[in-house]
């Protein structure tokens, strides 16, 4: 895809996506390798879905490193939000989720202690969870075309 970049220095990588408006509730997102539409599901659902997908990917990676066989992995993610802020209403609430919870159900050849250790490492290594939890700085610039 034109204009997409993944810049690397040592172990740090910059991942770039570009969003193109297809209307007030549809955005085409271009990545280095693919494109997808945000609009069939809301951006908030995509955010929660990104956490579920990240837990899945990192979960399988960590399991493989530990020699753990994962036969199935389901992730349910839910978030609590006061929609008044992003809809322009008067509120003291923030625009984003006040809390997010993930529930992971796994079919694996591991006992409860091994699963708890596995999940702790997945949480530690999941970049989406880290971004949601650590208060990552977000800077937005605007320019006129």
Secondary structure by P-SEA (a helix, b strand, c coil): cccccccccccbbbbbbbbbbccccbbbbbccccccccccccaaaaaaaaaaaaaaaaaaaaaaaacccccbbbbbbbbbbcccccccccccccccccbbbbbbbbbccccaaaaaaaaaaaaaccaaaaaaccccbbbbbbbcc
